[in-house]
Amino acid sequence: MGLTPMEFLKHGGYIMWPIILFSFVIVTVVIERVIFTAREAASRDR
């Protein structure tokens, strides 16, 4: 296939941009929740 990520996005059309944005938001929320949960667990162990 040999598409660069930008070419892949162009071939995907306009629907790819909301998917990428939503994916970025989801990954950000998951990372934040993992950090929060780890901090809460550490503070409860004290």
PDB file of N, CA, C and O in Angstrom, chain B, residues numbered from 101:
ATOM      1  N   MET B 101       0.830  -1.189   0.000  1.00  0.00           N
ATOM      2  CA  MET B 101       0.000   0.000   0.000  1.00  0.00           C
ATOM      3  C   MET B 101       0.873   1.251   0.000  1.00  0.00           C
ATOM      4  O   MET B 101       0.733   2.092  -0.887  1.00  0.00           O
ATOM      5  N   GLY B 102       1.765   1.390   0.969  1.00  0.00           N
ATOM      6  CA  GLY B 102       2.751   2.447   0.955  1.00  0.00           C
ATOM      7  C   GLY B 102       2.236   3.858   1.151  1.00  0.00           C
ATOM      8  O   GLY B 102       2.826   4.800   0.622  1.00  0.00           O
ATOM      9  N   LEU B 103       1.149   4.036   1.900  1.00  0.00           N
ATOM     10  CA  LEU B 103       0.640   5.376   2.131  1.00  0.00           C
ATOM     11  C   LEU B 103       1.279   5.975   3.384  1.00  0.00           C
ATOM     12  O   LEU B 103       1.452   5.300   4.399  1.00  0.00           O
ATOM     13  N   THR B 104       1.618   7.242   3.284  1.00  0.00           N
ATOM     14  CA  THR B 104       2.060   7.950   4.478  1.00  0.00           C
ATOM     15  C   THR B 104       0.819   8.253   5.313  1.00  0.00           C
ATOM     16  O   THR B 104      -0.297   8.198   4.797  1.00  0.00           O
ATOM     17  N   PRO B 105       0.996   8.571   6.588  1.00  0.00           N
ATOM     18  CA  PRO B 105      -0.188   8.885   7.401  1.00  0.00           C
ATOM     19  C   PRO B 105      -1.029  10.032   6.822  1.00  0.00           C
ATOM     20  O   PRO B 105      -2.258   9.988   6.886  1.00  0.00           O
ATOM     21  N   MET B 106      -0.389  11.032   6.272  1.00  0.00           N
ATOM     22  CA  MET B 106      -1.150  12.158   5.700  1.00  0.00           C
ATOM     23  C   MET B 106      -1.914  11.727   4.453  1.00  0.00           C
ATOM     24  O   MET B 106      -3.057  12.140   4.257  1.00  0.00           O
ATOM     25  N   GLU B 107      -1.300  10.904   3.613  1.00  0.00           N
ATOM     26  CA  GLU B 107      -1.998  10.394   2.438  1.00  0.00           C
ATOM     27  C   GLU B 107      -3.182   9.522   2.847  1.00  0.00           C
ATOM     28  O   GLU B 107      -4.246   9.561   2.228  1.00  0.00           O
ATOM     29  N   PHE B 108      -2.975   8.739   3.898  1.00  0.00           N
ATOM     30  CA  PHE B 108      -4.048   7.889   4.410  1.00  0.00           C
ATOM     31  C   PHE B 108      -5.238   8.743   4.842  1.00  0.00           C
ATOM     32  O   PHE B 108      -6.387   8.396   4.568  1.00  0.00           O
ATOM     33  N   LEU B 109      -4.962   9.864   5.519  1.00  0.00           N
ATOM     34  CA  LEU B 109      -6.035  10.757   5.955  1.00  0.00           C
ATOM     35  C   LEU B 109      -6.749  11.400   4.773  1.00  0.00           C
ATOM     36  O   LEU B 109      -7.973  11.536   4.782  1.00  0.00           O
ATOM     37  N   LYS B 110      -5.998  11.789   3.769  1.00  0.00           N
ATOM     38  CA  LYS B 110      -6.610  12.401   2.581  1.00  0.00           C
ATOM     39  C   LYS B 110      -7.502  11.415   1.850  1.00  0.00           C
ATOM     40  O   LYS B 110      -8.576  11.781   1.371  1.00  0.00           O
ATOM     41  N   HIS B 111      -7.061  10.159   1.763  1.00  0.00           N
ATOM     42  CA  HIS B 111      -7.868   9.138   1.095  1.00  0.00           C
ATOM     43  C   HIS B 111      -9.105   8.781   1.914  1.00  0.00           C
ATOM     44  O   HIS B 111     -10.117   8.356   1.357  1.00  0.00           O
ATOM     45  N   GLY B 112      -9.031   8.949   3.222  1.00  0.00           N
ATOM     46  CA  GLY B 112     -10.161   8.633   4.091  1.00  0.00           C
ATOM     47  C   GLY B 112     -11.279   9.649   4.003  1.00  0.00           C
ATOM     48  O   GLY B 112     -12.429   9.347   4.324  1.00  0.00           O
ATOM     49  N   GLY B 113     -10.948  10.838   3.573  1.00  0.00           N
ATOM     50  CA  GLY B 113     -11.971  11.868   3.423  1.00  0.00           C
ATOM     51  C   GLY B 113     -12.221  12.645   4.708  1.00  0.00           C
ATOM     52  O   GLY B 113     -11.462  12.569   5.675  1.00  0.00           O
ATOM     53  N   TYR B 114     -13.309  13.391   4.675  1.00  0.00           N
ATOM     54  CA  TYR B 114     -13.609  14.290   5.784  1.00  0.00           C
ATOM     55  C   TYR B 114     -13.979  13.545   7.064  1.00  0.00           C
ATOM     56  O   TYR B 114     -13.836  14.104   8.151  1.00  0.00           O
ATOM     57  N   ILE B 115     -14.442  12.319   6.971  1.00  0.00           N
ATOM     58  CA  ILE B 115     -14.855  11.572   8.164  1.00  0.00           C
ATOM     59  C   ILE B 115     -13.660  11.164   9.032  1.00  0.00           C
ATOM     60  O   ILE B 115     -13.824  10.871  10.216  1.00  0.00           O
ATOM     61  N   MET B 116     -12.464  11.146   8.446  1.00  0.00           N
ATOM     62  CA  MET B 116     -11.280  10.746   9.207  1.00  0.00           C
ATOM     63  C   MET B 116     -10.899  11.762  10.279  1.00  0.00           C
ATOM     64  O   MET B 116     -10.412  11.370  11.339  1.00  0.00           O
ATOM     65  N   TRP B 117     -11.105  13.041  10.038  1.00  0.00           N
ATOM     66  CA  TRP B 117     -10.692  14.070  10.997  1.00  0.00           C
ATOM     67  C   TRP B 117     -11.459  13.981  12.306  1.00  0.00           C
ATOM     68  O   TRP B 117     -10.836  14.042  13.366  1.00  0.00           O
ATOM     69  N   PRO B 118     -12.800  13.839  12.286  1.00  0.00           N
ATOM     70  CA  PRO B 118     -13.493  13.658  13.575  1.00  0.00           C
ATOM     71  C   PRO B 118     -13.092  12.371  14.290  1.00  0.00           C
ATOM     72  O   PRO B 118     -13.040  12.336  15.519  1.00  0.00           O
ATOM     73  N   ILE B 119     -12.809  11.313  13.529  1.00  0.00           N
ATOM     74  CA  ILE B 119     -12.382  10.060  14.145  1.00  0.00           C
ATOM     75  C   ILE B 119     -11.049  10.259  14.854  1.00  0.00           C
ATOM     76  O   ILE B 119     -10.870   9.783  15.975  1.00  0.00           O
ATOM     77  N   ILE B 120     -10.123  10.948  14.221  1.00  0.00           N
ATOM     78  CA  ILE B 120      -8.812  11.200  14.833  1.00  0.00           C
ATOM     79  C   ILE B 120      -8.961  12.098  16.055  1.00  0.00           C
ATOM     80  O   ILE B 120      -8.338  11.844  17.086  1.00  0.00           O
ATOM     81  N   LEU B 121      -9.768  13.132  15.958  1.00  0.00           N
ATOM     82  CA  LEU B 121      -9.988  14.032  17.085  1.00  0.00           C
ATOM     83  C   LEU B 121     -10.609  13.274  18.257  1.00  0.00           C
ATOM     84  O   LEU B 121     -10.157  13.415  19.394  1.00  0.00           O
ATOM     85  N   PHE B 122     -11.627  12.481  17.993  1.00  0.00           N
ATOM     86  CA  PHE B 122     -12.282  11.709  19.037  1.00  0.00           C
ATOM     87  C   PHE B 122     -11.314  10.707  19.662  1.00  0.00           C
ATOM     88  O   PHE B 122     -11.316  10.515  20.878  1.00  0.00           O
ATOM     89  N   SER B 123     -10.500  10.078  18.845  1.00  0.00           N
ATOM     90  CA  SER B 123      -9.511   9.121  19.359  1.00  0.00           C
ATOM     91  C   SER B 123      -8.508   9.808  20.278  1.00  0.00           C
ATOM     92  O   SER B 123      -8.140   9.266  21.320  1.00  0.00           O
ATOM     93  N   PHE B 124      -8.072  10.989  19.895  1.00  0.00           N
ATOM     94  CA  PHE B 124      -7.141  11.751  20.723  1.00  0.00           C
ATOM     95  C   PHE B 124      -7.771  12.109  22.068  1.00  0.00           C
ATOM     96  O   PHE B 124      -7.120  12.012  23.109  1.00  0.00           O
ATOM     97  N   VAL B 125      -9.028  12.520  22.043  1.00  0.00           N
ATOM     98  CA  VAL B 125      -9.730  12.867  23.281  1.00  0.00           C
ATOM     99  C   VAL B 125      -9.860  11.637  24.176  1.00  0.00           C
ATOM    100  O   VAL B 125      -9.628  11.722  25.382  1.00  0.00           O
ATOM    101  N   ILE B 126     -10.226  10.507  23.602  1.00  0.00           N
ATOM    102  CA  ILE B 126     -10.393   9.279  24.375  1.00  0.00           C
ATOM    103  C   ILE B 126      -9.067   8.854  25.014  1.00  0.00           C
ATOM    104  O   ILE B 126      -9.035   8.495  26.191  1.00  0.00           O
ATOM    105  N   VAL B 127      -7.987   8.892  24.252  1.00  0.00           N
ATOM    106  CA  VAL B 127      -6.678   8.507  24.794  1.00  0.00           C
ATOM    107  C   VAL B 127      -6.285   9.458  25.925  1.00  0.00           C
ATOM    108  O   VAL B 127      -5.745   9.018  26.940  1.00  0.00           O
ATOM    109  N   THR B 128      -6.547  10.743  25.762  1.00  0.00           N
ATOM    110  CA  THR B 128      -6.233  11.728  26.795  1.00  0.00           C
ATOM    111  C   THR B 128      -7.021  11.449  28.073  1.00  0.00           C
ATOM    112  O   THR B 128      -6.464  11.510  29.170  1.00  0.00           O
ATOM    113  N   VAL B 129      -8.301  11.146  27.941  1.00  0.00           N
ATOM    114  CA  VAL B 129      -9.136  10.860  29.106  1.00  0.00           C
ATOM    115  C   VAL B 129      -8.675   9.584  29.804  1.00  0.00           C
ATOM    116  O   VAL B 129      -8.623   9.537  31.033  1.00  0.00           O
ATOM    117  N   VAL B 130      -8.345   8.561  29.042  1.00  0.00           N
ATOM    118  CA  VAL B 130      -7.880   7.301  29.634  1.00  0.00           C
ATOM    119  C   VAL B 130      -6.585   7.529  30.411  1.00  0.00           C
ATOM    120  O   VAL B 130      -6.446   7.034  31.530  1.00  0.00           O
ATOM    121  N   ILE B 131      -5.653   8.256  29.847  1.00  0.00           N
ATOM    122  CA  ILE B 131      -4.387   8.535  30.537  1.00  0.00           C
ATOM    123  C   ILE B 131      -4.644   9.325  31.817  1.00  0.00           C
ATOM    124  O   ILE B 131      -4.048   9.033  32.854  1.00  0.00           O
ATOM    125  N   GLU B 132      -5.522  10.319  31.754  1.00  0.00           N
ATOM    126  CA  GLU B 132      -5.838  11.118  32.932  1.00  0.00           C
ATOM    127  C   GLU B 132      -6.472  10.256  34.016  1.00  0.00           C
ATOM    128  O   GLU B 132      -6.142  10.408  35.192  1.00  0.00           O
ATOM    129  N   ARG B 133      -7.364   9.365  33.646  1.00  0.00           N
ATOM    130  CA  ARG B 133      -8.031   8.486  34.612  1.00  0.00           C
ATOM    131  C   ARG B 133      -7.043   7.505  35.244  1.00  0.00           C
ATOM    132  O   ARG B 133      -7.143   7.213  36.435  1.00  0.00           O
ATOM    133  N   VAL B 134      -6.106   7.000  34.471  1.00  0.00           N
ATOM    134  CA  VAL B 134      -5.090   6.092  35.013  1.00  0.00           C
ATOM    135  C   VAL B 134      -4.219   6.826  36.032  1.00  0.00           C
ATOM    136  O   VAL B 134      -3.933   6.294  37.104  1.00  0.00           O
ATOM    137  N   ILE B 135      -3.807   8.024  35.703  1.00  0.00           N
ATOM    138  CA  ILE B 135      -2.991   8.820  36.627  1.00  0.00           C
ATOM    139  C   ILE B 135      -3.783   9.126  37.897  1.00  0.00           C
ATOM    140  O   ILE B 135      -3.252   9.000  39.001  1.00  0.00           O
ATOM    141  N   PHE B 136      -5.042   9.526  37.751  1.00  0.00           N
ATOM    142  CA  PHE B 136      -5.882   9.835  38.908  1.00  0.00           C
ATOM    143  C   PHE B 136      -6.052   8.613  39.800  1.00  0.00           C
ATOM    144  O   PHE B 136      -5.918   8.708  41.020  1.00  0.00           O
ATOM    145  N   THR B 137      -6.347   7.469  39.196  1.00  0.00           N
ATOM    146  CA  THR B 137      -6.551   6.245  39.963  1.00  0.00           C
ATOM    147  C   THR B 137      -5.271   5.826  40.687  1.00  0.00           C
ATOM    148  O   THR B 137      -5.322   5.391  41.838  1.00  0.00           O
ATOM    149  N   ALA B 138      -4.137   5.954  40.022  1.00  0.00           N
ATOM    150  CA  ALA B 138      -2.862   5.603  40.657  1.00  0.00           C
ATOM    151  C   ALA B 138      -2.578   6.522  41.841  1.00  0.00           C
ATOM    152  O   ALA B 138      -2.131   6.057  42.889  1.00  0.00           O
ATOM    153  N   ARG B 139      -2.831   7.811  41.688  1.00  0.00           N
ATOM    154  CA  ARG B 139      -2.602   8.749  42.792  1.00  0.00           C
ATOM    155  C   ARG B 139      -3.546   8.479  43.955  1.00  0.00           C
ATOM    156  O   ARG B 139      -3.130   8.529  45.112  1.00  0.00           O
ATOM    157  N   GLU B 140      -4.805   8.195  43.663  1.00  0.00           N
ATOM    158  CA  GLU B 140      -5.770   7.898  44.718  1.00  0.00           C
ATOM    159  C   GLU B 140      -5.384   6.621  45.461  1.00  0.00           C
ATOM    160  O   GLU B 140      -5.472   6.573  46.688  1.00  0.00           O
ATOM    161  N   ALA B 141      -4.968   5.610  44.751  1.00  0.00           N
ATOM    162  CA  ALA B 141      -4.553   4.361  45.392  1.00  0.00           C
ATOM    163  C   ALA B 141      -3.330   4.581  46.268  1.00  0.00           C
ATOM    164  O   ALA B 141      -3.231   4.017  47.358  1.00  0.00           O
ATOM    165  N   ALA B 142      -2.400   5.401  45.793  1.00  0.00           N
ATOM    166  CA  ALA B 142      -1.197   5.675  46.573  1.00  0.00           C
ATOM    167  C   ALA B 142      -1.532   6.478  47.834  1.00  0.00           C
ATOM    168  O   ALA B 142      -0.950   6.233  48.890  1.00  0.00           O
ATOM    169  N   SER B 143      -2.453   7.421  47.736  1.00  0.00           N
ATOM    170  CA  SER B 143      -2.786   8.237  48.902  1.00  0.00           C
ATOM    171  C   SER B 143      -3.603   7.438  49.920  1.00  0.00           C
ATOM    172  O   SER B 143      -3.547   7.734  51.114  1.00  0.00           O
ATOM    173  N   ARG B 144      -4.356   6.435  49.474  1.00  0.00           N
ATOM    174  CA  ARG B 144      -5.138   5.624  50.411  1.00  0.00           C
ATOM    175  C   ARG B 144      -4.268   4.602  51.135  1.00  0.00           C
ATOM    176  O   ARG B 144      -4.635   4.130  52.211  1.00  0.00           O
ATOM    177  N   ASP B 145      -3.134   4.262  50.563  1.00  0.00           N
ATOM    178  CA  ASP B 145      -2.231   3.292  51.185  1.00  0.00           C
ATOM    179  C   ASP B 145      -1.497   3.900  52.386  1.00  0.00           C
ATOM    180  O   ASP B 145      -0.955   3.157  53.205  1.00  0.00           O
ATOM    181  N   ARG B 146      -1.468   5.173  52.504  1.00  0.00           N
ATOM    182  CA  ARG B 146      -0.711   5.839  53.578  1.00  0.00           C
ATOM    183  C   ARG B 146      -1.411   5.759  54.895  1.00  0.00           C
ATOM    184  O   ARG B 146      -0.906   6.270  55.894  1.00  0.00           O
TER     185      ARG B 146
END
